[in-house]
Amino acid sequence: MSDKIINNPEEFDAEKDEQALEEGDIIEMIGENGEAVSFIFVDALEYEGDVYLALAEPEEDDAVFFLKIEQDEDGSDVYNAPDEELEDILFKRFTEMRASEENDQ
């Protein structure tokens, strides 16, 4: 999937970026076959220098999955799913991050 949500993830700062995604925003990506697919933005997290989007499908907003933000040779954003082992690590970090945020409130 590709889209132009974040052009330079290493320079991304949600607090400074007026167009930064917020939880609950609907984003649309173009699939490999050219069709538009909508997702709910849940959060973004960084792991080992890579940025991952935590997304949910509109019909199943309690199931979160992750897409890694990468750049293709043209500089366009490309989103790829991590393997199962990395997805488990990301989900654990995501739930810990969310629990920490809830405790801070």
Summary of the structure (lengths in Angstrom):
residues: 105
radius of gyration: 13.7
end to end distance: 35.0
largest distance: 42.7
contacts: 248
relative contact order: 0.18
helix: 23%
strand: 41%
